[in-house]
Amino acid sequence: MRWGGSKLPAKIAPWAGRIADFLEATGVWTHAAIVSGLMQLGIPYDIAEYTATWVDLFL
């Protein structure tokens, strides 16, 4: 959204930066939730972190 602002609809374009910031932050929240959930299943932190990184790449 940051680099394609000129191609966005007029109603969205002024807000593109804020929307991009929000979506990036959501990714961090999602990553942390995946790590936390995997650790609650008894998976060690390093494996949970590695798994969450791969999940982030494909989702």
N, CA, C and O atoms as a Tinker XYZ file with bonds, in Angstrom:
   236  protein
     1  N      0.818000   -1.187000    0.000000    73     2
     2  CA     0.000000    0.000000    0.000000    64     1     3
     3  C      0.865000    1.255000    0.000000    63     2     4     5
     4  O      0.433000    2.308000   -0.470000    81     3
     5  N      2.073000    1.149000    0.521000    73     3     6
     6  CA     2.939000    2.326000    0.573000    64     5     7
     7  C      3.421000    2.723000   -0.813000    63     6     8     9
     8  O      3.529000    3.912000   -1.115000    81     7
     9  N      3.713000    1.741000   -1.659000    73     7    10
    10  CA     4.323000    2.033000   -2.947000    64     9    11
    11  C      3.322000    2.073000   -4.088000    63    10    12    13
    12  O      3.643000    2.560000   -5.172000    81    11
    13  N      2.124000    1.574000   -3.866000    73    11    14
    14  CA     1.133000    1.580000   -4.930000    64    13    15
    15  C      0.032000    2.584000   -4.685000    63    14    16    17
    16  O     -1.070000    2.438000   -5.214000    81    15
    17  N      0.312000    3.598000   -3.892000    73    15    18
    18  CA    -0.695000    4.579000   -3.517000    64    17    19
    19  C     -1.409000    5.227000   -4.683000    63    18    20    21
    20  O     -2.597000    5.533000   -4.589000    81    19
    21  N     -0.707000    5.441000   -5.775000    73    19    22
    22  CA    -1.335000    6.089000   -6.927000    64    21    23
    23  C     -2.356000    5.184000   -7.611000    63    22    24    25
    24  O     -3.193000    5.663000   -8.377000    81    23
    25  N     -2.295000    3.900000   -7.345000    73    23    26
    26  CA    -3.225000    2.958000   -7.976000    64    25    27
    27  C     -4.403000    2.600000   -7.074000    63    26    28    29
    28  O     -5.305000    1.870000   -7.485000    81    27
    29  N     -4.393000    3.107000   -5.868000    73    27    30
    30  CA    -5.476000    2.824000   -4.934000    64    29    31
    31  C     -6.685000    3.701000   -5.231000    63    30    32    33
    32  O     -6.544000    4.780000   -5.806000    81    31
    33  N     -7.879000    3.242000   -4.839000    73    31    34
    34  CA    -9.067000    4.086000   -4.987000    64    33    35
    35  C     -8.893000    5.390000   -4.200000    63    34    36    37
    36  O     -8.222000    5.417000   -3.169000    81    35
    37  N     -9.494000    6.444000   -4.688000    73    35    38
    38  CA    -9.344000    7.778000   -4.093000    64    37    39
    39  C     -9.724000    7.817000   -2.615000    63    38    40    41
    40  O     -9.114000    8.557000   -1.843000    81    39
    41  N    -10.723000    7.032000   -2.209000    73    39    42
    42  CA   -11.144000    7.040000   -0.809000    64    41    43
    43  C    -10.103000    6.403000    0.107000    63    42    44    45
    44  O    -10.011000    6.762000    1.281000    81    43
    45  N     -9.327000    5.472000   -0.410000    73    43    46
    46  CA    -8.351000    4.744000    0.402000    64    45    47
    47  C     -6.978000    5.414000    0.379000    63    46    48    49
    48  O     -6.264000    5.383000    1.382000    81    47
    49  N     -6.604000    6.007000   -0.725000    73    47    50
    50  CA    -5.252000    6.553000   -0.919000    64    49    51
    51  C     -4.764000    7.456000    0.218000    63    50    52    53
    52  O     -3.613000    7.316000    0.631000    81    51
    53  N     -5.585000    8.378000    0.746000    73    51    54
    54  CA    -5.076000    9.240000    1.818000    64    53    55
    55  C     -4.734000    8.475000    3.099000    63    54    56    57
    56  O     -3.953000    8.948000    3.924000    81    55
    57  N     -5.319000    7.308000    3.252000    73    55    58
    58  CA    -5.138000    6.521000    4.469000    64    57    59
    59  C     -4.165000    5.359000    4.284000    63    58    60    61
    60  O     -3.979000    4.565000    5.206000    81    59
    61  N     -3.555000    5.245000    3.135000    73    59    62
    62  CA    -2.723000    4.084000    2.804000    64    61    63
    63  C     -1.596000    3.857000    3.808000    63    62    64    65
    64  O     -1.338000    2.716000    4.190000    81    63
    65  N     -0.930000    4.906000    4.234000    73    63    66
    66  CA     0.169000    4.762000    5.194000    64    65    67
    67  C     -0.291000    4.197000    6.519000    63    66    68    69
    68  O      0.344000    3.302000    7.076000    81    67
    69  N     -1.399000    4.721000    7.028000    73    67    70
    70  CA    -1.930000    4.228000    8.304000    64    69    71
    71  C     -2.417000    2.790000    8.179000    63    70    72    73
    72  O     -2.212000    1.981000    9.084000    81    71
    73  N     -3.051000    2.473000    7.074000    73    71    74
    74  CA    -3.526000    1.105000    6.851000    64    73    75
    75  C     -2.336000    0.153000    6.791000    63    74    76    77
    76  O     -2.381000   -0.927000    7.381000    81    75
    77  N     -1.276000    0.538000    6.088000    73    75    78
    78  CA    -0.079000   -0.300000    5.989000    64    77    79
    79  C      0.551000   -0.502000    7.364000    63    78    80    81
    80  O      0.958000   -1.615000    7.698000    81    79
    81  N      0.635000    0.558000    8.164000    73    79    82
    82  CA     1.179000    0.436000    9.523000    64    81    83
    83  C      0.366000   -0.553000   10.345000    63    82    84    85
    84  O      0.921000   -1.399000   11.047000    81    83
    85  N     -0.955000   -0.439000   10.251000    73    83    86
    86  CA    -1.829000   -1.337000   10.998000    64    85    87
    87  C     -1.630000   -2.786000   10.569000    63    86    88    89
    88  O     -1.516000   -3.677000   11.410000    81    87
    89  N     -1.588000   -3.016000    9.274000    73    87    90
    90  CA    -1.433000   -4.384000    8.778000    64    89    91
    91  C     -0.090000   -4.976000    9.180000    63    90    92    93
    92  O     -0.009000   -6.166000    9.484000    81    91
    93  N      0.962000   -4.170000    9.188000    73    91    94
    94  CA     2.263000   -4.657000    9.630000    64    93    95
    95  C      2.236000   -5.002000   11.111000    63    94    96    97
    96  O      2.806000   -6.014000   11.518000    81    95
    97  N      1.583000   -4.176000   11.924000    73    95    98
    98  CA     1.476000   -4.450000   13.354000    64    97    99
    99  C      0.661000   -5.709000   13.602000    63    98   100   101
   100  O      0.963000   -6.480000   14.513000    81    99
   101  N     -0.366000   -5.918000   12.797000    73    99   102
   102  CA    -1.187000   -7.117000   12.941000    64   101   103
   103  C     -0.345000   -8.360000   12.728000    63   102   104   105
   104  O     -0.544000   -9.371000   13.400000    81   103
   105  N      0.590000   -8.292000   11.801000    73   103   106
   106  CA     1.487000   -9.420000   11.568000    64   105   107
   107  C      2.309000   -9.754000   12.797000    63   106   108   109
   108  O      2.539000  -10.926000   13.094000    81   107
   109  N      2.756000   -8.725000   13.516000    73   107   110
   110  CA     3.522000   -8.946000   14.744000    64   109   111
   111  C      2.638000   -9.598000   15.793000    63   110   112   113
   112  O      3.066000  -10.528000   16.476000    81   111
   113  N      1.395000   -9.112000   15.926000    73   111   114
   114  CA     0.480000   -9.704000   16.899000    64   113   115
   115  C      0.209000  -11.155000   16.567000    63   114   116   117
   116  O      0.187000  -12.009000   17.454000    81   115
   117  N      0.002000  -11.436000   15.288000    73   115   118
   118  CA    -0.273000  -12.795000   14.854000    64   117   119
   119  C      0.912000  -13.690000   15.152000    63   118   120   121
   120  O      0.737000  -14.806000   15.642000    81   119
   121  N      2.116000  -13.217000   14.864000    73   119   122
   122  CA     3.331000  -13.994000   15.115000    64   121   123
   123  C      3.422000  -14.349000   16.598000    63   122   124   125
   124  O      3.669000  -15.502000   16.954000    81   123
   125  N      3.221000  -13.354000   17.456000    73   123   126
   126  CA     3.303000  -13.582000   18.899000    64   125   127
   127  C      2.231000  -14.564000   19.370000    63   126   128   129
   128  O      2.488000  -15.396000   20.239000    81   127
   129  N      1.049000  -14.469000   18.807000    73   127   130
   130  CA    -0.032000  -15.381000   19.187000    64   129   131
   131  C      0.285000  -16.814000   18.771000    63   130   132   133
   132  O     -0.011000  -17.752000   19.511000    81   131
   133  N      0.879000  -16.991000   17.607000    73   131   134
   134  CA     1.249000  -18.331000   17.151000    64   133   135
   135  C      2.313000  -18.913000   18.070000    63   134   136   137
   136  O      2.215000  -20.065000   18.491000    81   135
   137  N      3.339000  -18.109000   18.381000    73   135   138
   138  CA     4.403000  -18.580000   19.279000    64   137   139
   139  C      3.811000  -18.969000   20.626000    63   138   140   141
   140  O      4.103000  -20.044000   21.150000    81   139
   141  N      2.984000  -18.103000   21.182000    73   139   142
   142  CA     2.375000  -18.368000   22.480000    64   141   143
   143  C      1.519000  -19.630000   22.459000    63   142   144   145
   144  O      1.600000  -20.460000   23.365000    81   143
   145  N      0.705000  -19.767000   21.427000    73   143   146
   146  CA    -0.156000  -20.946000   21.319000    64   145   147
   147  C      0.632000  -22.234000   21.199000    63   146   148   149
   148  O      0.281000  -23.238000   21.818000    81   147
   149  N      1.691000  -22.214000   20.410000    73   147   150
   150  CA     2.522000  -23.410000   20.261000    64   149   151
   151  C      3.220000  -23.757000   21.570000    63   150   152   153
   152  O      3.349000  -24.931000   21.917000    81   151
   153  N      3.668000  -22.740000   22.293000    73   151   154
   154  CA     4.324000  -22.992000   23.575000    64   153   155
   155  C      3.344000  -23.558000   24.598000    63   154   156   157
   156  O      3.731000  -24.362000   25.445000    81   155
   157  N      2.086000  -23.148000   24.527000    73   155   158
   158  CA     1.078000  -23.708000   25.424000    64   157   159
   159  C      0.835000  -25.182000   25.135000    63   158   160   161
   160  O      0.352000  -25.921000   25.993000    81   159
   161  N      1.173000  -25.602000   23.924000    73   159   162
   162  CA     1.059000  -27.018000   23.566000    64   161   163
   163  C      2.289000  -27.809000   23.987000    63   162   164   165
   164  O      2.368000  -29.015000   23.754000    81   163
   165  N      3.252000  -27.125000   24.610000    73   163   166
   166  CA     4.451000  -27.792000   25.092000    64   165   167
   167  C      5.626000  -27.750000   24.135000    63   166   168   169
   168  O      6.645000  -28.399000   24.375000    81   167
   169  N      5.499000  -26.997000   23.054000    73   167   170
   170  CA     6.580000  -26.892000   22.074000    64   169   171
   171  C      7.592000  -25.870000   22.595000    63   170   172   173
   172  O      7.200000  -24.787000   23.030000    81   171
   173  N      8.895000  -26.198000   22.558000    73   171   174
   174  CA     9.917000  -25.263000   23.049000    64   173   175
   175  C      9.901000  -23.946000   22.273000    63   174   176   177
   176  O      9.494000  -23.893000   21.113000    81   175
   177  N     10.359000  -22.875000   22.951000    73   175   178
   178  CA    10.319000  -21.532000   22.365000    64   177   179
   179  C     11.007000  -21.468000   21.012000    63   178   180   181
   180  O     10.449000  -20.911000   20.067000    81   179
   181  N     12.203000  -22.024000   20.899000    73   179   182
   182  CA    12.942000  -21.888000   19.641000    64   181   183
   183  C     12.220000  -22.552000   18.479000    63   182   184   185
   184  O     12.249000  -22.041000   17.359000    81   183
   185  N     11.576000  -23.683000   18.730000    73   183   186
   186  CA    10.820000  -24.372000   17.680000    64   185   187
   187  C      9.543000  -23.593000   17.367000    63   186   188   189
   188  O      9.158000  -23.471000   16.204000    81   187
   189  N      8.886000  -23.066000   18.405000    73   187   190
   190  CA     7.664000  -22.280000   18.203000    64   189   191
   191  C      7.958000  -21.019000   17.394000    63   190   192   193
   192  O      7.192000  -20.658000   16.500000    81   191
   193  N      9.066000  -20.353000   17.707000    73   191   194
   194  CA     9.460000  -19.135000   16.983000    64   193   195
   195  C      9.755000  -19.454000   15.518000    63   194   196   197
   196  O      9.310000  -18.742000   14.618000    81   195
   197  N     10.491000  -20.508000   15.293000    73   195   198
   198  CA    10.846000  -20.922000   13.931000    64   197   199
   199  C      9.591000  -21.279000   13.132000    63   198   200   201
   200  O      9.454000  -20.890000   11.972000    81   199
   201  N      8.683000  -22.015000   13.757000    73   199   202
   202  CA     7.435000  -22.406000   13.102000    64   201   203
   203  C      6.588000  -21.180000   12.773000    63   202   204   205
   204  O      6.043000  -21.078000   11.674000    81   203
   205  N      6.477000  -20.254000   13.714000    73   203   206
   206  CA     5.688000  -19.038000   13.493000    64   205   207
   207  C      6.259000  -18.215000   12.342000    63   206   208   209
   208  O      5.508000  -17.615000   11.574000    81   207
   209  N      7.570000  -18.185000   12.222000    73   207   210
   210  CA     8.198000  -17.458000   11.118000    64   209   211
   211  C      7.782000  -18.059000    9.787000    63   210   212   213
   212  O      7.471000  -17.329000    8.847000    81   211
   213  N      7.773000  -19.365000    9.699000    73   211   214
   214  CA     7.360000  -20.021000    8.457000    64   213   215
   215  C      5.878000  -19.807000    8.177000    63   214   216   217
   216  O      5.481000  -19.607000    7.029000    81   215
   217  N      5.070000  -19.847000    9.215000    73   215   218
   218  CA     3.633000  -19.593000    9.038000    64   217   219
   219  C      3.426000  -18.176000    8.515000    63   218   220   221
   220  O      2.609000  -17.957000    7.620000    81   219
   221  N      4.163000  -17.210000    9.069000    73   219   222
   222  CA     4.062000  -15.819000    8.605000    64   221   223
   223  C      4.390000  -15.695000    7.120000    63   222   224   225
   224  O      3.749000  -14.933000    6.398000    81   223
   225  N      5.376000  -16.437000    6.677000    73   223   226
   226  CA     5.779000  -16.363000    5.272000    64   225   227
   227  C      4.697000  -16.850000    4.320000    63   226   228   229
   228  O      4.559000  -16.336000    3.211000    81   227
   229  N      3.937000  -17.837000    4.756000    73   227   230
   230  CA     2.955000  -18.445000    3.862000    64   229   231
   231  C      1.539000  -17.932000    4.063000    63   230   232   233
   232  O      0.662000  -18.234000    3.253000    81   231
   233  N      1.292000  -17.172000    5.110000    73   231   234
   234  CA    -0.037000  -16.605000    5.327000    64   233   235
   235  C      0.066000  -15.153000    5.103000    63   234   236
   236  O     -0.929000  -14.438000    5.224000    81   235
